[in-house]
């Protein structure tokens, strides 16, 4: 999503899938429960997100086509009291308002663009204990949730950009597709092809 510095340990860091990776265009599968494997994946996703200075990360971004995302906006100035969230099988029930904001994405490094999204959402989801919850979210949390839910549906923020704006970044997208990547975190271009720290 957007970027903010955060220190992290490095023993569970997974490579981030990049723009042209096929998993990013798949509709992710719902989870049927939370077992030890999923608990380990959740911990690794938080660590990978913090290592990459992200505030949201969806399972397809670490190569797993599952309806699972994590977010932590507590590093942002106005959100210091927000607790990290684990979101499983999310379903947006209703939306209200609209606002434009510049977005970026760990899977599309070096590219930013304005995206219009609802400013508040009501969402049904399950937490890390697989308990079903319904809650309303607004501001940055609502935006991050919508951005990450897009990943679960095989969409990227660049798909929502104005066509004229997207034309301006097409060269950068072509470079990512060609494997010309500048990122200070491990990345995966294609299944079973891992690169790290390409400059």
N, CA, C and O of each residue as an XYZ file, in Angstrom:
796
protein
N       0.872     -1.185      0.000
C       0.000      0.000      0.000
C       0.900      1.224      0.000
O       1.729      1.370     -0.899
N       0.762      2.107      0.981
C       1.627      3.257      1.089
C       2.809      2.870      1.956
O       2.803      1.797      2.559
N       3.820      3.715      2.032
C       5.066      3.275      2.631
C       5.426      4.077      3.868
O       5.257      5.296      3.897
N       5.916      3.397      4.880
C       6.395      4.049      6.095
C       7.434      3.145      6.727
O       7.261      1.927      6.764
N       8.503      3.727      7.220
C       9.623      2.939      7.727
C       9.261      2.188      8.999
O       8.602      2.727      9.888
N       9.694      0.958      9.072
C       9.458      0.130     10.255
C      10.580     -0.910     10.331
O      10.851     -1.602      9.350
N      11.225     -1.022     11.485
C      12.261     -2.034     11.631
C      11.605     -3.393     11.779
O      10.458     -3.488     12.216
N      12.333     -4.456     11.416
C      11.767     -5.800     11.500
C      12.871     -6.823     11.679
O      14.017     -6.599     11.289
N      12.511     -7.946     12.274
C      13.410     -9.078     12.283
C      13.326     -9.720     10.906
O      12.429     -9.402     10.125
N      14.255    -10.621     10.603
C      14.348    -11.083      9.219
C      14.204    -12.593      9.050
O      14.554    -13.112      7.991
N      13.705    -13.316     10.046
C      13.714    -14.766      9.914
C      12.477    -15.333      9.239
O      12.447    -16.529      8.951
N      11.451    -14.524      8.972
C      10.252    -15.046      8.315
C       9.839    -14.182      7.130
O       8.658    -14.122      6.787
N      10.786    -13.526      6.515
C      10.450    -12.592      5.437
C      10.254    -13.343      4.120
O      11.127    -14.089      3.674
N       9.092    -13.129      3.512
C       8.746    -13.764      2.248
C       8.937    -12.775      1.103
O       8.751    -11.574      1.298
N       9.305    -13.256     -0.094
C       9.409    -12.346     -1.239
C       8.033    -11.829     -1.652
O       7.036    -12.547     -1.574
N       7.997    -10.581     -2.088
C       6.757     -9.942     -2.542
C       6.579    -10.191     -4.040
O       7.490     -9.935     -4.828
N       5.416    -10.687     -4.428
C       5.149    -10.918     -5.847
C       4.987     -9.579     -6.572
O       4.384     -8.640     -6.053
N       5.539     -9.520     -7.778
C       5.610     -8.269     -8.533
C       4.621     -8.264     -9.699
O       4.279     -9.306    -10.257
N       4.181     -7.078    -10.041
C       3.185     -6.702    -11.057
C       2.737     -7.802    -12.019
O       1.543     -8.093    -12.090
N       3.656     -8.419    -12.760
C       3.245     -9.362    -13.803
C       3.045    -10.785    -13.287
O       2.702    -11.673    -14.067
N       3.249    -11.022    -11.996
C       3.107    -12.371    -11.423
C       1.650    -12.831    -11.543
O       0.728    -12.093    -11.194
N       1.452    -14.055    -12.037
C       0.087    -14.530    -12.331
C      -0.807    -14.608    -11.096
O      -2.021    -14.445    -11.215
N      -0.239    -14.854     -9.913
C      -1.076    -14.989     -8.714
C      -1.814    -13.692     -8.391
O      -2.869    -13.716     -7.758
N      -1.256    -12.557     -8.828
C      -1.879    -11.263     -8.552
C      -3.146    -11.042     -9.381
O      -3.911    -10.116     -9.110
N      -3.369    -11.884    -10.384
C      -4.553    -11.741    -11.240
C      -5.584    -12.845    -10.994
O      -6.569    -12.954    -11.724
N      -5.356    -13.648     -9.981
C      -6.289    -14.728     -9.658
C      -7.265    -14.291     -8.571
O      -6.930    -13.464     -7.723
N      -8.467    -14.847     -8.602
C      -9.423    -14.627     -7.512
C      -9.063    -15.600     -6.400
O      -9.079    -16.815     -6.596
N      -8.738    -15.060     -5.239
C      -8.232    -15.881     -4.138
C      -9.338    -16.737     -3.526
O     -10.518    -16.391     -3.577
N      -8.924    -17.862     -2.945
C      -9.869    -18.822     -2.364
C     -10.160    -18.492     -0.898
O      -9.253    -18.104     -0.161
N     -11.420    -18.645     -0.470
C     -11.754    -18.425      0.944
C     -11.048    -19.432      1.847
O     -10.790    -20.567      1.446
N     -10.742    -19.008      3.059
C     -10.203    -19.912      4.067
C     -11.350    -20.618      4.780
O     -12.416    -20.039      4.990
N     -11.118    -21.869      5.149
C     -12.132    -22.647      5.870
C     -11.871    -22.665      7.367
O     -12.688    -23.164      8.141
N     -10.728    -22.119      7.770
C     -10.379    -22.092      9.183
C      -8.955    -21.602      9.339
O      -8.279    -21.295      8.357
N      -8.500    -21.531     10.592
C      -7.131    -21.093     10.888
C      -6.420    -22.227     11.616
O      -6.798    -22.600     12.726
N      -5.382    -22.771     10.974
C      -4.572    -23.811     11.597
C      -3.153    -23.284     11.801
O      -2.890    -22.105     11.568
N      -2.248    -24.144     12.230
C      -0.868    -23.713     12.504
C      -0.203    -23.147     11.254
O       0.551    -22.177     11.330
N      -0.484    -23.751     10.111
C       0.116    -23.273      8.864
C      -0.333    -21.843      8.556
O       0.480    -21.009      8.158
N      -1.619    -21.562      8.739
C      -2.133    -20.213      8.486
C      -1.600    -19.237      9.530
O      -1.278    -18.097      9.195
N      -1.501    -19.660     10.783
C      -0.925    -18.800     11.823
C       0.508    -18.421     11.468
O       0.912    -17.271     11.645
N       1.272    -19.383     10.968
C       2.653    -19.111     10.552
C       2.679    -18.151      9.372
O       3.510    -17.244      9.323
N       1.765    -18.349      8.416
C       1.681    -17.457      7.260
C       1.343    -16.039      7.698
O       1.940    -15.083      7.202
N       0.392    -15.885      8.625
C       0.012    -14.557      9.113
C       1.214    -13.856      9.739
O       1.464    -12.684      9.458
N       1.960    -14.570     10.587
C       3.148    -13.978     11.219
C       4.170    -13.568     10.169
O       4.775    -12.500     10.269
N       4.366    -14.414      9.161
C       5.324    -14.107      8.100
C       4.860    -12.921      7.264
O       5.682    -12.126      6.807
N       3.553    -12.795      7.062
C       3.032    -11.658      6.296
C       3.262    -10.349      7.035
O       3.662     -9.357      6.426
N       3.014    -10.334      8.344
C       3.294     -9.115      9.114
C       4.775     -8.760      9.019
O       5.127     -7.601      8.800
N       5.635     -9.752      9.184
C       7.067     -9.482      9.166
C       7.525     -9.006      7.789
O       8.339     -8.089      7.682
N       6.999     -9.631      6.740
C       7.359     -9.240      5.376
C       6.862     -7.835      5.063
O       7.564     -7.055      4.418
N       5.654     -7.510      5.517
C       5.085     -6.175      5.310
C       5.925     -5.113      6.012
O       6.263     -4.091      5.414
N       6.261     -5.351      7.277
C       7.063     -4.372      8.017
C       8.455     -4.229      7.404
O       8.982     -3.119      7.318
N       9.047     -5.330      6.981
C      10.370     -5.278      6.357
C      10.363     -4.429      5.095
O      11.343     -3.752      4.784
N       9.245     -4.469      4.367
C       9.127     -3.706      3.122
C       8.536     -2.316      3.336
O       8.245     -1.605      2.374
N       8.359     -1.927      4.608
C       7.809     -0.615      4.954
C       6.394     -0.421      4.420
O       6.027      0.680      4.008
N       5.612     -1.478      4.428
C       4.229     -1.395      3.989
C       3.284     -1.251      5.165
O       3.675     -1.445      6.316
N       2.036     -0.908      4.870
C       1.011     -0.825      5.918
C      -0.143     -1.786      5.649
O      -1.086     -1.859      6.438
N      -0.075     -2.519      4.546
C      -1.061     -3.542      4.238
C      -0.446     -4.571      3.311
O       0.405     -4.243      2.485
N      -0.880     -5.822      3.450
C      -0.346     -6.890      2.599
C      -1.398     -7.989      2.482
O      -1.968     -8.427      3.481
N      -1.645     -8.425      1.256
C      -2.597     -9.505      0.999
C      -1.837    -10.782      0.663
O      -0.729    -10.732      0.129
N      -2.437    -11.927      0.980
C      -1.761    -13.207      0.769
C      -1.264    -13.412     -0.669
O      -0.179    -13.969     -0.843
N      -2.005    -12.990     -1.714
C      -1.458    -13.153     -3.064
C      -0.123    -12.425     -3.268
O       0.659    -12.802     -4.142
N       0.137    -11.399     -2.477
C       1.397    -10.667     -2.602
C       2.588    -11.448     -2.060
O       3.736    -11.052     -2.265
N       2.323    -12.546     -1.375
C       3.409    -13.451     -0.974
C       3.196    -14.824     -1.616
O       3.668    -15.843     -1.113
N       2.473    -14.826     -2.740
C       2.348    -16.031     -3.543
C       1.284    -17.013     -3.110
O       1.245    -18.133     -3.619
N       0.408    -16.625     -2.176
C      -0.638    -17.526     -1.687
C      -2.008    -16.989     -2.094
O      -2.399    -15.900     -1.674
N      -2.726    -17.736     -2.898
C      -4.027    -17.279     -3.400
C      -5.121    -17.605     -2.386
O      -5.952    -18.486     -2.604
N      -5.100    -16.876     -1.278
C      -6.032    -17.064     -0.169
C      -6.664    -15.728      0.201
O      -6.032    -14.681      0.056
N      -7.911    -15.757      0.682
C      -8.606    -14.522      1.049
C      -8.199    -14.121      2.469
O      -8.954    -14.270      3.430
N      -6.995    -13.616      2.551
C      -6.350    -13.256      3.814
C      -5.529    -11.999      3.596
O      -4.803    -11.892      2.607
N      -5.639    -11.043      4.515
C      -4.807     -9.849      4.452
C      -4.457     -9.397      5.859
O      -5.144     -9.724      6.827
N      -3.379     -8.641      5.949
C      -2.980     -8.035      7.219
C      -2.770     -6.547      6.990
O      -2.435     -6.122      5.884
N      -2.968     -5.757      8.040
C      -2.648     -4.335      7.941
C      -2.195     -3.807      9.294
O      -2.575     -4.316     10.349
N      -1.382     -2.786      9.225
C      -0.877     -2.123     10.428
C      -0.552     -0.686     10.051
O       0.487     -0.409      9.451
N      -1.454      0.229     10.410
C      -1.272      1.645     10.076
C      -0.757      2.445     11.270
O      -0.735      3.675     11.226
N      -0.344      1.759     12.333
C       0.051      2.449     13.568
C       1.309      3.297     13.403
O       1.622      4.121     14.262
N       2.031      3.095     12.296
C       3.220      3.914     12.040
C       2.856      5.268     11.436
O       3.720      6.138     11.321
N       1.599      5.462     11.048
C       1.171      6.731     10.467
C       0.780      7.716     11.560
O       0.274      7.331     12.614
N       1.024      8.985     11.289
C       0.908     10.045     12.296
C      -0.419     10.031     13.052
O      -0.425     10.103     14.280
N      -1.520      9.941     12.351
C      -2.833     10.053     12.996
C      -3.452      8.715     13.387
O      -4.623      8.652     13.762
N      -2.663      7.648     13.299
C      -3.218      6.311     13.539
C      -2.390      5.509     14.541
O      -2.407      4.279     14.515
N      -1.669      6.198     15.421
C      -0.752      5.511     16.334
C      -1.452      4.530     17.272
O      -0.829      3.577     17.741
N      -2.738      4.747     17.551
C      -3.468      3.865     18.467
C      -4.173      2.712     17.753
O      -4.798      1.871     18.399
N      -4.075      2.670     16.423
C      -4.724      1.587     15.674
C      -3.954      0.284     15.877
O      -2.734      0.244     15.718
N      -4.664     -0.762     16.224
C      -4.028     -2.065     16.410
C      -3.892     -2.779     15.064
O      -4.728     -2.593     14.180
N      -2.851     -3.588     14.904
C      -2.737     -4.393     13.679
C      -3.972     -5.273     13.500
O      -4.582     -5.712     14.475
N      -4.326     -5.522     12.256
C      -5.521     -6.320     11.944
C      -5.180     -7.499     11.058
O      -4.359     -7.398     10.147
N      -5.827     -8.623     11.343
C      -5.844     -9.775     10.445
C      -7.264     -9.883      9.907
O      -8.224     -9.903     10.678
N      -7.399     -9.951      8.598
C      -8.719     -9.973      7.954
C      -8.800    -11.207      7.055
O      -8.003    -11.376      6.132
N      -9.777    -12.057      7.345
C      -9.971    -13.299      6.597
C     -11.355    -13.275      5.951
O     -12.337    -12.881      6.581
N     -11.422    -13.697      4.699
C     -12.693    -13.793      3.957
C     -13.537    -12.513      4.052
O     -14.713    -12.579      4.408
N     -12.947    -11.347      3.735
C     -13.707    -10.094      3.870
C     -14.808     -9.966      2.825
O     -14.696    -10.465      1.705
N     -15.870     -9.283      3.225
C     -16.978     -8.992      2.311
C     -17.493     -7.597      2.644
O     -18.000     -7.362      3.740
N     -17.360     -6.671      1.695
C     -17.837     -5.302      1.910
C     -19.348     -5.273      1.720
O     -19.859     -5.600      0.648
N     -20.056     -4.878      2.776
C     -21.520     -4.863      2.768
C     -22.082     -3.565      2.213
O     -23.093     -3.571      1.511
N     -21.420     -2.438      2.529
C     -21.896     -1.140      2.051
C     -20.746     -0.148      2.069
O     -19.748     -0.341      2.762
N     -20.905      0.917      1.291
C     -19.881      1.962      1.202
C     -20.567      3.318      1.263
O     -21.763      3.439      0.997
N     -19.786      4.341      1.618
C     -20.321      5.707      1.538
C     -19.181      6.687      1.293
O     -18.024      6.431      1.629
N     -19.549      7.818      0.696
C     -18.560      8.849      0.402
C     -17.619      8.423     -0.711
O     -17.700      7.309     -1.230
N     -16.728      9.333     -1.062
C     -15.698      9.045     -2.063
C     -14.583     10.057     -1.910
O     -14.832     11.234     -1.648
N     -13.361      9.601     -2.074
C     -12.235     10.538     -2.067
C     -11.096      9.959     -2.892
O     -10.945      8.744     -3.021
N     -10.303     10.866     -3.445
C      -9.132     10.476     -4.230
C      -7.895     10.594     -3.358
O      -7.775     11.522     -2.558
N      -6.986      9.662     -3.514
C      -5.724      9.709     -2.785
C      -4.662      8.982     -3.602
O      -4.960      8.026     -4.318
N      -3.435      9.439     -3.487
C      -2.343      8.748     -4.164
C      -2.049      7.437     -3.451
O      -1.916      7.400     -2.228
N      -1.950      6.372     -4.217
C      -1.629      5.060     -3.674
C      -0.359      4.527     -4.317
O       0.021      4.921     -5.419
N       0.277      3.631     -3.602
C       1.378      2.844     -4.117
C       1.135      1.413     -3.698
O       0.144      1.120     -3.029
N       2.026      0.521     -4.081
C       1.826     -0.893     -3.767
C       3.170     -1.601     -3.755
O       4.007     -1.375     -4.629
N       3.375     -2.454     -2.765
C       4.624     -3.211     -2.695
C       4.805     -4.107     -3.913
O       5.937     -4.436     -4.269
N       3.715     -4.508     -4.557
C       3.794     -5.344     -5.757
C       4.003     -4.531     -7.034
O       4.212     -5.097     -8.107
N       3.948     -3.213     -6.917
C       4.174     -2.325     -8.068
C       5.185     -1.260     -7.632
O       4.852     -0.076     -7.595
N       6.418     -1.671     -7.301
C       7.380     -0.731     -6.711
C       7.732      0.416     -7.645
O       7.894      0.231     -8.852
N       7.846      1.603     -7.063
C       8.251      2.775     -7.821
C       7.132      3.455     -8.581
O       7.380      4.407     -9.321
N       5.895      2.983     -8.414
C       4.759      3.541     -9.146
C       3.718      4.043     -8.150
O       3.351      3.338     -7.210
N       3.250      5.267     -8.367
C       2.158      5.823     -7.564
C       1.115      6.426     -8.499
O       1.414      6.801     -9.633
N      -0.108      6.508     -8.001
C      -1.152      7.132     -8.801
C      -2.398      7.385     -7.982
O      -2.653      6.700     -6.992
N      -3.179      8.379     -8.403
C      -4.412      8.725     -7.697
C      -5.502      7.692     -7.972
O      -5.713      7.271     -9.109
N      -6.186      7.299     -6.902
C      -7.285      6.340     -6.994
C      -8.461      6.887     -6.192
O      -8.291      7.316     -5.051
N      -9.653      6.871     -6.788
C     -10.872      7.268     -6.082
C     -11.489      6.018     -5.454
O     -11.718      5.017     -6.132
N     -11.754      6.095     -4.147
C     -12.397      4.986     -3.439
C     -13.428      5.552     -2.468
O     -13.355      6.723     -2.097
N     -14.397      4.716     -2.051
C     -15.295      5.133     -0.971
C     -14.500      5.510      0.272
O     -13.475      4.895      0.567
N     -14.966      6.514      0.995
C     -14.236      6.984      2.177
C     -14.576      6.196      3.431
O     -13.864      6.287      4.430
N     -15.664      5.415      3.391
C     -16.026      4.573      4.538
C     -16.683      3.297      4.028
O     -17.369      3.307      3.006
N     -16.468      2.205      4.742
C     -17.049      0.921      4.348
C     -17.586      0.195      5.582
O     -17.091      0.382      6.693
N     -18.591     -0.624      5.369
C     -19.021     -1.593      6.376
C     -18.625     -2.965      5.849
O     -18.962     -3.327      4.722
N     -17.911     -3.725      6.668
C     -17.315     -4.975      6.204
C     -17.596     -6.118      7.173
O     -17.511     -5.965      8.391
N     -17.930     -7.260      6.598
C     -18.024     -8.502      7.366
C     -16.757     -9.303      7.092
O     -16.321     -9.401      5.945
N     -16.172     -9.868      8.123
C     -14.916    -10.604      7.949
C     -14.703    -11.525      9.139
O     -15.470    -11.502     10.103
N     -13.662    -12.329      9.062
C     -13.243    -13.141     10.201
C     -11.854    -12.699     10.643
O     -11.021    -12.316      9.822
N     -11.616    -12.758     11.954
C     -10.316    -12.349     12.490
C      -9.378    -13.550     12.584
O      -9.682    -14.625     12.067
N      -8.229    -13.357     13.250
C      -7.217    -14.416     13.327
C      -7.692    -15.635     14.119
O      -7.101    -16.709     14.016
N      -8.753    -15.473     14.907
C      -9.347    -16.619     15.619
C     -10.529    -17.201     14.847
O     -11.233    -18.080     15.344
N     -10.739    -16.708     13.639
C     -11.808    -17.121     12.730
C     -13.189    -16.772     13.276
O     -14.189    -17.399     12.927
N     -13.222    -15.756     14.139
C     -14.492    -15.237     14.647
C     -15.074    -14.274     13.616
O     -14.351    -13.448     13.059
N     -16.376    -14.380     13.361
C     -17.013    -13.491     12.385
C     -17.365    -12.157     13.030
O     -17.960    -12.112     14.107
N     -16.992    -11.079     12.364
C     -17.218     -9.724     12.855
C     -17.809     -8.876     11.732
O     -17.596     -9.152     10.552
N     -18.548     -7.847     12.115
C     -18.998     -6.820     11.176
C     -18.655     -5.473     11.789
O     -18.979     -5.218     12.949
N     -18.004     -4.611     11.021
C     -17.575     -3.321     11.561
C     -17.510     -2.291     10.449
O     -17.443     -2.626      9.267
N     -17.531     -1.014     10.860
C     -17.383      0.091      9.912
C     -15.975      0.653     10.029
O     -15.423      0.767     11.123
N     -15.409      0.999      8.888
C     -14.060      1.551      8.842
C     -14.075      2.804      7.971
O     -14.839      2.895      7.009
N     -13.228      3.762      8.315
C     -13.145      4.996      7.535
C     -11.688      5.432      7.441
O     -10.795      4.809      8.016
N     -11.470      6.519      6.701
C     -10.126      7.075      6.594
C      -9.140      6.105      5.966
O      -9.487      5.332      5.072
N      -7.899      6.158      6.453
C      -6.838      5.346      5.873
C      -7.098      3.854      6.029
O      -6.746      3.070      5.147
N      -7.710      3.454      7.139
C      -7.986      2.026      7.342
C      -8.933      1.513      6.259
O      -8.718      0.435      5.705
N      -9.982      2.284      5.956
C     -10.917      1.887      4.897
C     -10.205      1.788      3.555
O     -10.466      0.871      2.776
N      -9.312      2.726      3.286
C      -8.594      2.712      2.006
C      -7.673      1.502      1.904
O      -7.652      0.819      0.880
N      -6.916      1.237      2.958
C      -6.003      0.090      2.925
C      -6.798     -1.208      2.759
O      -6.421     -2.078      1.975
N      -7.891     -1.328      3.497
C      -8.714     -2.531      3.372
C      -9.199     -2.727      1.937
O      -9.125     -3.834      1.403
N      -9.692     -1.659      1.311
C     -10.191     -1.778     -0.064
C      -9.070     -2.124     -1.035
O      -9.259     -2.927     -1.949
N      -7.914     -1.521     -0.837
C      -6.751     -1.800     -1.682
C      -6.374     -3.275     -1.584
O      -6.129     -3.932     -2.595
N      -6.329     -3.787     -0.350
C      -5.923     -5.183     -0.150
C      -7.003     -6.158     -0.609
O      -6.683     -7.222     -1.140
N      -8.277     -5.815     -0.412
C      -9.359     -6.682     -0.900
C      -9.313     -6.768     -2.423
O      -9.612     -7.818     -2.991
N      -8.944     -5.678     -3.088
C      -8.741     -5.735     -4.540
C      -7.752     -6.840     -4.901
O      -7.971     -7.583     -5.857
N      -6.660     -6.950     -4.135
C      -5.684     -8.016     -4.400
C      -6.343     -9.392     -4.345
O      -6.009    -10.272     -5.138
N      -7.267     -9.580     -3.422
C      -7.939    -10.876     -3.285
C      -8.841    -11.172     -4.479
O      -9.187    -12.324     -4.740
N      -9.218    -10.116     -5.198
C     -10.079    -10.260     -6.375
C      -9.295    -10.170     -7.681
O      -9.892    -10.067     -8.753
N      -7.967    -10.207     -7.603
C      -7.142    -10.178     -8.802
C      -6.989     -8.808     -9.428
O      -6.690     -8.695    -10.617
N      -7.195     -7.751     -8.626
C      -7.095     -6.382     -9.139
C      -5.935     -5.647     -8.472
O      -5.567     -5.940     -7.335
N      -5.369     -4.688     -9.200
C      -4.312     -3.825     -8.677
C      -4.782     -2.375     -8.726
O      -5.688     -2.031     -9.484
N      -4.156     -1.530     -7.907
C      -4.605     -0.132     -7.858
C      -4.481      0.552     -9.207
O      -5.255      1.460     -9.511
N      -3.513      0.129    -10.026
C      -3.338      0.772    -11.335
C      -4.543      0.521    -12.243
O      -4.795      1.295    -13.166
N      -5.292     -0.564    -11.981
C      -6.499     -0.839    -12.766
C      -7.578      0.208    -12.512
O      -8.453      0.419    -13.352
N      -7.517      0.856    -11.364
C      -8.538      1.845    -10.979
C      -8.132      3.278    -11.321
O      -8.906      4.211    -11.107
N      -6.929      3.450    -11.847
C      -6.477      4.795    -12.194
C      -7.182      5.303    -13.448
O      -7.600      4.522    -14.303
N      -7.306      6.623    -13.540
C      -7.801      7.267    -14.749
C      -6.927      6.839    -15.935
O      -5.709      6.723    -15.800
N      -7.546      6.606    -17.086
C      -6.807      6.086    -18.247
C      -5.652      6.988    -18.647
O      -4.582      6.506    -19.018
N      -5.866      8.288    -18.574
C      -4.788      9.216    -18.946
C      -3.631      9.113    -17.966
O      -2.465      9.130    -18.363
N      -3.963      9.005    -16.670
C      -2.905      8.860    -15.670
C      -2.167      7.542    -15.846
O      -0.949      7.480    -15.679
N      -2.902      6.493    -16.182
C      -2.256      5.192    -16.348
C      -1.303      5.203    -17.536
O      -0.256      4.557    -17.498
N      -1.658      5.936    -18.595
C      -0.752      6.034    -19.741
C       0.587      6.638    -19.329
O       1.630      6.291    -19.883
N       0.550      7.543    -18.354
C       1.782      8.206    -17.906
C       2.723      7.246    -17.186
O       3.934      7.467    -17.161
N       2.176      6.186    -16.602
C       3.026      5.239    -15.868
C       3.254      3.944    -16.645
O       3.860      3.007    -16.127
N       2.770      3.889    -17.887
C       2.868      2.638    -18.646
C       4.315      2.197    -18.832
O       4.608      1.001    -18.806
N       5.222      3.155    -19.019
C       6.637      2.793    -19.182
C       7.150      2.071    -17.944
O       7.840      1.057    -18.050
N       6.807      2.602    -16.753
C       7.240      1.961    -15.510
C       6.647      0.561    -15.375
O       7.325     -0.360    -14.920
N       5.383      0.399    -15.770
C       4.757     -0.924    -15.716
C       5.437     -1.892    -16.679
O       5.632     -3.063    -16.355
N       5.795     -1.400    -17.858
C       6.510     -2.238    -18.823
C       7.866     -2.665    -18.272
O       8.298     -3.799    -18.479
N       8.534     -1.755    -17.571
C       9.830     -2.081    -16.966
C       9.677     -3.176    -15.912
O      10.500     -4.088    -15.837
N       8.625     -3.085    -15.098
C       8.383     -4.126    -14.092
C       8.130     -5.471    -14.759
O       8.642     -6.498    -14.313
N       7.337     -5.465    -15.829
C       7.049     -6.704    -16.552
C       8.327     -7.312    -17.110
O       8.473     -8.534    -17.162
N       9.253     -6.451    -17.526
C      10.531     -6.917    -18.081
C      11.518     -7.347    -16.997
O      12.602     -7.845    -17.300
N      11.137     -7.151    -15.731
C      12.014     -7.571    -14.641
C      12.997     -6.518    -14.184
O      13.916     -6.820    -13.423
N      12.821     -5.274    -14.637
C      13.692     -4.180    -14.213
C      13.088     -3.548    -12.962
O      12.233     -2.666    -13.048
N      13.541     -4.009    -11.809
C      12.891     -3.667    -10.540
C      13.884     -3.038     -9.589
O      15.008     -3.519     -9.447
N      13.469     -1.957     -8.934
C      14.250     -1.355     -7.860
C      13.418     -1.428     -6.587
O      12.451     -0.686     -6.420
N      13.805     -2.326     -5.697
C      13.086     -2.496     -4.434
C      14.083     -2.903     -3.365
O      15.016     -3.659     -3.635
N      13.888     -2.399     -2.141
C      14.813     -2.744     -1.060
C      14.248     -3.871     -0.196
O      14.491     -3.927      1.009
N      13.492     -4.765     -0.829
C      12.964     -5.952     -0.155
C      12.954     -7.089     -1.178
O      12.957     -6.829     -2.382
N      12.943     -8.342     -0.724
C      12.952     -9.478     -1.666
C      11.691     -9.496     -2.519
O      10.598     -9.207     -2.031
N      11.848     -9.835     -3.792
C      10.708     -9.871     -4.708
C      10.700    -11.178     -5.489
O      11.724    -11.850     -5.617
N       9.527    -11.523     -6.006
C       9.371    -12.693     -6.872
C       8.671    -12.246     -8.137
O       7.546    -11.747     -8.099
N       9.356    -12.432     -9.270
C       8.823    -11.964    -10.548
C       7.810    -12.937    -11.127
O       6.745    -12.531    -11.595
N       8.139    -14.205    -11.096
C       7.313    -15.262    -11.658
C       7.359    -16.438    -10.694
O       8.274    -16.517     -9.875
N       6.406    -17.348    -10.768
C       6.443    -18.505     -9.871
C       7.789    -19.222     -9.940
O       8.304    -19.508    -11.021
N       8.345    -19.506     -8.764
C       9.608    -20.249     -8.626
C      10.822    -19.497     -9.156
O      11.882    -20.095     -9.342
N      10.684    -18.190     -9.404
C      11.832    -17.380     -9.809
C      11.945    -16.221     -8.839
O      11.212    -15.239     -8.957
N      12.845    -16.323     -7.893
C      12.957    -15.315     -6.848
C      14.179    -14.444     -7.086
O      15.264    -14.939     -7.394
N      13.986    -13.138     -6.940
C      15.097    -12.193     -7.009
C      15.049    -11.350     -5.757
O      13.987    -11.198     -5.153
N      16.180    -10.799     -5.356
C      16.153     -9.915     -4.195
C      17.015     -8.699     -4.452
O      18.070     -8.776     -5.081
N      16.540     -7.584     -3.953
C      17.291     -6.332     -3.961
C      17.791     -5.961     -5.353
O      18.925     -5.504     -5.491
N      16.985     -6.146     -6.372
C      17.396     -5.736     -7.715
C      17.442     -4.220     -7.773
O      16.506     -3.552     -7.332
N      18.492     -3.686     -8.299
C      18.646     -2.225     -8.377
C      18.693     -1.789     -9.834
O      18.818     -0.598    -10.119
